[in-house]
Amino acid sequence: MTGAAADGEAVTTDADGDVVVDVGLLVAHSPRSDGVDLAAFADRAAHDVVGELASATDASWRFHAEEPEELTDYDARYPSEFLEEAALRMVEGPYDLVVVVTDVPLLSRRERRVPGLASPLGRVAVVSTRTLRLSPRDQPRRSLEDAAVRWNGAALLLHQVGHVLGAGHDAGGDSAMAPFTFDAERDGVPRFDTTLSRQFRREASRIPEEETDARGPLGRLWFYLASVARNPGEVAAAVVRSRALALPLSLPKLSTAALVPTLVVVFSAETWDVGLNITDGTAALFAVGSILLAAVYLLFSHNLLFPRGRQQVLTEHVALVNVAVFCILVLAMVGLYLLVGGIMLTIEYVVFPPNLMTNWPSLEDPTVGVVELVRIAGFIATIGVLSGALGGGLEKRTILRHLVLFNDRP
């Protein structure tokens, strides 16, 4: 049955009126195994943590084992590489959260191997057994049935779910939200700090679980807007955490495609002619329109919307992910605009002789001051944004998803 949360959202409740959180448990195993042992480990870890989650959130937690997914190889992966399948399972469930358990190494945004990472906005936690099974030198690898692996796996799962619920790291060594480290002597599940209980209870009661099967762009657009209006803080937190303005520095192909043509255009008299004669309003409108157009083009050309497999059904938390991805793309294009514009302005001041453009034959009595130089640099940067999006694109789609959605620390 469903009830109403404090802010008016519908939430799932059981026969006793308690809030119910449904979690999809997805096992993604390497080709070297059949996934049976890994699935048993995941089920056991879920069983071990459900009591502490229920106590901390004052809600009933139900873990649902999904059909295991076999990976193509044993290579290390970003957690965002599991996001496509997790989002699809989340919609089909539907689930409030999805936990992915894998046996391949997991990479952070700093290319470090980590035991697990979480996406609060995507409501996805990814846990790897790779680091849990590592043993001291000259000793065999720990098995998944090892007691230390069991309890550390449960502690890791609990820790990542805590991140999904919005908790940060706790300095306390015994807290479930203390930075995770493998403890060979661990023999039980850690507890959440009592100060987190109120936050967790509020978060559990308002986990977005609205869904729509609206057809047509207008119906889906309305659902997106309504979802963001109910959860503006979650989208804003993801945007701030992503550091989107610096994203072009992580995408060299995009930046190169934007810079190469502008290095030619900046030495063209026609470009200076246009830049000197357009109004500030026209230049600003051209820049804004180009940034939005570039973001929309990248969004659809790289198929960044979730989920791809079943577009007719959309849940609210998946809608929030899509909105966050678009906002990040817009800010990334703003960052690209500032990068190209700054380089063009530097060239104008450092490379060009001071009186060169005032004596350019094709320009009639031009006045080239600071405002004009900034306007010309902005105009050229606008061209660069369009050429970058069209010619460079996103060579690594997983980088965008990883930077946008997942924490940078386990």
C-alpha positions as CSV (number, residue, x, y, z in Angstrom):
1,M,0.0,0.0,0.0
2,T,1.1,3.6,-0.2
3,G,1.0,6.4,2.3
4,A,2.0,10.1,2.3
5,A,5.3,11.5,3.5
6,A,5.7,14.7,5.4
7,D,6.2,16.7,2.2
8,G,3.3,15.2,0.4
9,E,5.1,12.5,-1.6
10,A,3.7,9.0,-2.0
11,V,5.7,6.4,-0.2
12,T,5.3,2.6,0.0
13,T,4.1,1.2,3.3
14,D,3.4,-2.3,4.6
15,A,0.3,-3.5,6.4
16,D,1.4,-1.9,9.6
17,G,1.9,1.5,8.0
18,D,5.7,1.3,8.1
19,V,7.7,2.8,5.2
20,V,9.1,0.1,2.9
21,V,12.3,0.5,0.9
22,D,12.7,-1.9,-1.9
23,V,16.3,-2.6,-3.0
24,G,17.4,-4.4,-6.2
25,L,20.4,-6.6,-5.6
26,L,22.3,-7.1,-8.9
27,V,25.3,-9.4,-9.2
28,A,27.7,-8.6,-12.0
29,H,30.3,-11.4,-12.2
30,S,33.4,-12.0,-14.4
31,P,33.6,-14.7,-17.0
32,R,35.8,-16.7,-14.7
33,S,32.9,-17.6,-12.4
34,D,29.3,-18.6,-12.8
35,G,28.2,-16.0,-10.2
36,V,26.7,-18.6,-7.8
37,D,29.2,-17.9,-5.0
38,L,29.0,-14.1,-5.6
39,A,25.2,-14.2,-5.5
40,A,25.3,-16.1,-2.2
41,F,27.8,-13.6,-0.8
42,A,25.5,-10.7,-1.9
43,D,22.4,-12.3,-0.3
44,R,24.2,-13.0,2.9
45,A,25.5,-9.4,3.1
46,A,22.0,-8.0,2.5
47,H,20.6,-10.3,5.2
48,D,23.4,-9.1,7.6
49,V,22.7,-5.4,7.1
50,V,18.9,-5.3,6.9
51,G,18.4,-5.1,10.7
52,E,20.7,-2.1,11.2
53,L,19.1,-0.3,8.2
54,A,15.7,-0.9,9.6
55,S,16.8,0.3,13.0
56,A,18.5,3.5,11.7
57,T,15.7,4.5,9.3
58,D,12.6,3.2,11.1
59,A,11.6,1.6,7.8
60,S,11.3,-2.0,6.4
61,W,14.1,-2.9,4.0
62,R,13.5,-5.6,1.4
63,F,16.3,-6.8,-0.9
64,H,15.3,-8.5,-4.1
65,A,17.9,-10.6,-5.9
66,E,18.0,-9.9,-9.7
67,E,19.2,-12.2,-12.4
68,P,23.0,-12.1,-12.4
69,E,24.8,-10.3,-15.2
70,E,27.9,-11.8,-16.8
71,L,30.6,-9.3,-17.7
72,T,32.6,-9.6,-20.9
73,D,36.0,-9.6,-19.2
74,Y,37.8,-9.2,-15.9
75,D,39.1,-5.6,-16.5
76,A,38.8,-2.9,-13.8
77,R,35.7,-0.8,-14.2
78,Y,34.3,2.6,-13.2
79,P,31.1,2.2,-11.2
80,S,29.3,4.3,-13.9
81,E,29.8,1.3,-16.2
82,F,27.2,-0.6,-14.2
83,L,24.8,2.4,-14.2
84,E,23.0,1.6,-17.4
85,E,22.0,-1.9,-16.3
86,A,21.3,-0.7,-12.7
87,A,19.0,2.1,-14.0
88,L,17.1,-0.4,-16.2
89,R,16.6,-2.8,-13.3
90,M,15.5,0.1,-11.1
91,V,12.8,1.0,-13.6
92,E,11.7,-2.5,-14.2
93,G,11.5,-3.4,-10.5
94,P,10.7,-0.7,-9.7
95,Y,13.2,-0.3,-6.9
96,D,14.1,2.6,-4.6
97,L,17.8,1.7,-4.6
98,V,20.0,-0.7,-6.5
99,V,23.1,-2.4,-5.1
100,V,25.6,-3.9,-7.5
101,V,28.0,-6.5,-6.2
102,T,30.8,-7.5,-8.5
103,D,34.1,-9.4,-8.4
104,V,36.1,-7.2,-10.8
105,P,38.3,-4.3,-9.6
106,L,36.5,-0.9,-9.1
107,L,38.1,2.4,-10.1
108,S,37.6,5.8,-8.5
109,R,37.8,9.0,-10.5
110,R,41.5,9.2,-9.5
111,E,42.1,5.8,-11.1
112,R,42.6,4.1,-7.7
113,R,41.2,0.7,-6.9
114,V,38.5,1.1,-4.3
115,P,36.2,-1.4,-2.5
116,G,33.0,0.4,-3.3
117,L,31.5,3.7,-4.4
118,A,28.0,5.2,-4.2
119,S,25.8,7.6,-6.2
120,P,23.4,9.4,-3.9
121,L,21.5,11.0,-6.8
122,G,21.4,7.8,-8.9
123,R,20.6,5.8,-5.8
124,V,23.1,3.2,-6.8
125,A,25.8,1.6,-4.7
126,V,28.6,-0.6,-6.2
127,V,30.6,-3.0,-4.1
128,S,33.6,-5.0,-5.2
129,T,34.8,-8.2,-3.5
130,R,38.2,-7.8,-5.2
131,T,39.8,-5.9,-2.3
132,L,37.9,-7.9,0.3
133,R,39.6,-11.1,-0.8
134,L,43.1,-9.8,-0.8
135,S,45.3,-11.5,1.8
136,P,48.7,-10.8,3.4
137,R,51.8,-11.8,1.6
138,D,52.5,-15.6,1.2
139,Q,48.9,-16.4,2.2
140,P,46.1,-17.7,-0.2
141,R,43.4,-15.4,-1.2
142,R,40.4,-15.3,1.1
143,S,37.3,-17.1,0.0
144,L,33.9,-15.5,-0.1
145,E,32.8,-17.8,2.7
146,D,35.6,-16.5,5.0
147,A,34.2,-14.8,8.1
148,A,36.3,-11.7,7.7
149,V,35.1,-11.3,4.1
150,R,31.5,-11.8,5.2
151,W,31.5,-9.1,7.9
152,N,33.7,-6.7,6.0
153,G,31.5,-7.1,3.0
154,A,28.4,-6.3,5.1
155,A,30.1,-3.3,6.6
156,L,31.1,-2.1,3.1
157,L,27.5,-2.5,1.8
158,L,26.1,-0.7,4.9
159,H,28.6,2.1,4.4
160,Q,27.7,2.6,0.7
161,V,24.0,2.5,1.4
162,G,24.6,5.2,4.1
163,H,26.2,7.4,1.3
164,V,23.2,6.8,-0.9
165,L,21.0,8.1,2.0
166,G,23.1,11.2,2.1
167,A,25.5,10.6,4.9
168,G,29.2,11.7,4.7
169,H,32.2,10.2,6.4
170,D,32.2,10.0,10.2
171,A,35.5,10.5,12.0
172,G,34.4,7.9,14.6
173,G,36.3,4.7,14.3
174,D,33.4,2.4,15.2
175,S,30.7,4.1,13.2
176,A,29.4,2.5,10.0
177,M,30.2,5.8,8.2
178,A,33.8,5.9,9.2
179,P,36.1,5.6,6.2
180,F,36.0,2.0,5.2
181,T,39.1,-0.2,5.9
182,F,39.3,-3.9,5.9
183,D,39.5,-5.3,9.5
184,A,40.4,-9.0,9.7
185,E,39.1,-9.1,13.2
186,R,35.7,-7.8,12.4
187,D,32.9,-10.1,13.6
188,G,29.7,-8.1,13.2
189,V,28.0,-5.3,11.5
190,P,28.9,-1.7,12.6
191,R,26.2,0.7,13.8
192,F,25.2,4.0,12.5
193,D,25.7,7.0,14.7
194,T,22.6,8.0,16.5
195,T,22.8,11.5,15.1
196,L,22.2,10.1,11.6
197,S,19.0,8.4,12.5
198,R,16.8,11.5,12.1
199,Q,18.4,12.2,8.7
200,F,18.0,8.6,7.6
201,R,14.4,8.4,8.7
202,R,13.6,11.6,6.8
203,E,15.4,10.4,3.7
204,A,13.9,6.9,3.7
205,S,10.4,8.4,3.9
206,R,11.0,10.7,0.9
207,I,12.9,8.4,-1.4
208,P,11.5,9.4,-4.8
209,E,9.4,6.5,-6.2
210,E,6.9,8.3,-8.4
211,E,6.8,6.9,-11.9
212,T,5.2,7.7,-15.2
213,D,4.5,6.1,-18.5
214,A,3.7,9.4,-20.2
215,R,4.0,9.4,-23.9
216,G,5.3,12.3,-25.9
217,P,8.0,14.9,-25.1
218,L,5.6,17.3,-23.4
219,G,4.4,14.7,-20.9
220,R,7.9,13.6,-20.1
221,L,9.1,17.2,-19.8
222,W,6.4,17.9,-17.3
223,F,7.4,14.9,-15.3
224,Y,11.0,16.1,-15.3
225,L,10.1,19.6,-14.1
226,A,7.8,18.2,-11.4
227,S,10.6,15.8,-10.2
228,V,13.1,18.6,-10.0
229,A,10.6,20.9,-8.2
230,R,10.2,18.2,-5.5
231,N,13.9,17.5,-5.1
232,P,16.0,20.5,-6.1
233,G,18.6,19.9,-3.4
234,E,19.6,16.5,-4.8
235,V,20.2,17.9,-8.3
236,A,22.0,20.9,-7.0
237,A,24.3,18.7,-4.8
238,A,25.2,16.6,-7.8
239,V,26.0,19.6,-9.9
240,V,28.2,21.2,-7.3
241,R,30.0,17.9,-6.6
242,S,30.8,17.3,-10.2
243,R,32.9,20.4,-10.8
244,A,31.4,20.6,-14.2
245,L,33.2,23.8,-15.3
246,A,36.5,21.8,-15.3
247,L,35.1,18.9,-17.2
248,P,36.5,19.9,-20.6
249,L,40.0,19.4,-19.1
250,S,39.1,15.7,-18.7
251,L,37.9,15.5,-22.3
252,P,40.9,16.4,-24.5
253,K,39.2,15.4,-27.7
254,L,36.3,17.9,-27.0
255,S,38.7,20.7,-26.1
256,T,41.0,20.1,-29.1
257,A,38.0,20.1,-31.5
258,A,37.0,23.4,-30.0
259,L,40.4,25.1,-30.0
260,V,41.8,24.1,-33.4
261,P,39.4,26.0,-35.6
262,T,39.4,29.0,-33.3
263,L,43.2,29.3,-33.6
264,V,42.6,29.9,-37.4
265,V,39.5,32.0,-37.0
266,V,41.1,34.5,-34.6
267,F,43.6,35.6,-37.4
268,S,40.7,36.2,-39.8
269,A,39.8,39.8,-40.6
270,E,36.2,38.8,-41.2
271,T,35.9,37.4,-37.7
272,W,37.1,40.7,-36.3
273,D,34.7,42.6,-38.5
274,V,31.7,40.6,-37.2
275,G,32.9,40.8,-33.6
276,L,33.4,44.5,-33.7
277,N,30.0,45.2,-35.3
278,I,27.6,42.9,-33.5
279,T,25.9,44.2,-30.4
280,D,26.6,42.9,-26.9
281,G,23.0,41.5,-26.7
282,T,23.4,39.6,-30.0
283,A,26.8,38.2,-28.9
284,A,25.3,37.1,-25.5
285,L,22.2,35.5,-27.2
286,F,24.5,33.7,-29.7
287,A,26.7,32.4,-26.8
288,V,23.7,31.2,-24.7
289,G,22.0,29.6,-27.7
290,S,25.2,27.8,-28.8
291,I,25.9,26.5,-25.3
292,L,22.4,25.1,-24.9
293,L,22.4,23.7,-28.4
294,A,25.8,22.0,-27.8
295,A,24.6,20.5,-24.6
296,V,21.4,19.1,-26.2
297,Y,23.4,17.7,-29.1
298,L,25.8,15.9,-26.8
299,L,22.9,14.6,-24.6
300,F,21.1,12.9,-27.5
301,S,24.0,12.1,-29.9
302,H,25.7,10.1,-27.1
303,N,22.4,8.8,-25.8
304,L,23.1,9.9,-22.2
305,L,19.5,9.6,-21.0
306,F,18.5,6.8,-18.7
307,P,17.4,4.1,-19.2
308,R,18.0,3.3,-22.8
309,G,16.3,-0.1,-22.8
310,R,12.8,0.9,-21.8
311,Q,12.1,4.5,-22.5
312,Q,8.3,4.4,-22.0
313,V,8.5,4.0,-18.2
314,L,10.4,6.6,-16.1
315,T,10.8,6.8,-12.3
316,E,11.4,10.0,-10.5
317,H,15.0,9.3,-9.3
318,V,16.0,8.3,-12.9
319,A,14.4,11.6,-14.0
320,L,16.6,13.4,-11.5
321,V,19.7,11.7,-12.9
322,N,18.8,12.8,-16.4
323,V,18.2,16.4,-15.3
324,A,21.6,16.4,-13.5
325,V,23.4,15.0,-16.5
326,F,21.9,17.8,-18.7
327,C,22.8,20.5,-16.2
328,I,26.3,19.2,-16.0
329,L,26.6,19.2,-19.8
330,V,25.4,22.9,-19.9
331,L,28.0,23.9,-17.3
332,A,30.7,21.9,-19.1
333,M,29.9,23.8,-22.2
334,V,30.2,27.0,-20.2
335,G,33.5,25.8,-19.0
336,L,34.6,25.1,-22.6
337,Y,33.4,28.6,-23.6
338,L,35.5,30.2,-20.8
339,L,38.5,28.1,-21.7
340,V,38.5,29.0,-25.4
341,G,37.5,32.6,-24.7
342,G,40.4,33.0,-22.2
343,I,42.9,31.6,-24.8
344,M,41.6,33.9,-27.5
345,L,41.7,36.9,-25.2
346,T,45.3,36.0,-24.3
347,I,46.2,35.8,-28.0
348,E,44.6,39.2,-28.7
349,Y,46.6,40.9,-26.0
350,V,49.9,39.0,-26.3
351,V,50.3,38.0,-29.9
352,F,48.6,40.8,-31.9
353,P,50.5,44.1,-32.2
354,P,48.5,46.9,-30.5
355,N,47.6,48.8,-33.7
356,L,47.3,45.9,-36.1
357,M,43.5,45.7,-36.2
358,T,43.0,49.4,-36.3
359,N,44.9,49.4,-39.6
360,W,43.3,46.3,-41.1
361,P,42.2,47.3,-44.6
362,S,38.8,45.6,-44.5
363,L,37.7,47.5,-41.3
364,E,36.5,51.1,-41.6
365,D,37.7,53.3,-38.7
366,P,37.5,50.6,-36.0
367,T,37.7,51.2,-32.3
368,V,39.4,48.3,-30.6
369,G,39.3,48.6,-26.8
370,V,38.9,46.2,-23.9
371,V,35.2,45.7,-24.4
372,E,35.7,45.0,-28.1
373,L,38.4,42.5,-27.5
374,V,36.3,40.7,-24.9
375,R,33.3,40.6,-27.3
376,I,35.5,39.2,-30.1
377,A,37.0,36.6,-27.8
378,G,33.5,35.6,-26.7
379,F,32.3,35.4,-30.3
380,I,35.1,33.2,-31.3
381,A,34.6,31.0,-28.2
382,T,31.0,30.5,-29.2
383,I,32.2,29.1,-32.5
384,G,34.6,26.9,-30.6
385,V,31.8,25.5,-28.4
386,L,29.8,24.4,-31.4
387,S,32.8,22.9,-33.2
388,G,33.8,21.1,-30.1
389,A,30.4,19.5,-29.6
390,L,30.0,18.6,-33.3
391,G,33.6,17.6,-34.0
392,G,34.9,16.2,-30.8
393,G,32.0,15.1,-28.6
394,L,32.5,12.9,-25.5
395,E,35.1,10.3,-26.2
396,K,34.5,8.7,-22.8
397,R,30.8,8.7,-21.9
398,T,31.6,6.9,-18.6
399,I,33.8,9.8,-17.5
400,L,30.8,12.2,-17.6
401,R,28.5,9.8,-15.7
402,H,31.2,8.9,-13.2
403,L,32.1,12.6,-12.4
404,V,28.5,13.6,-12.2
405,L,26.9,10.8,-10.2
406,F,29.5,9.0,-8.1
407,N,31.3,10.0,-5.0
408,D,35.1,10.3,-5.3
409,R,35.8,8.5,-2.1
410,P,34.6,5.0,-1.0
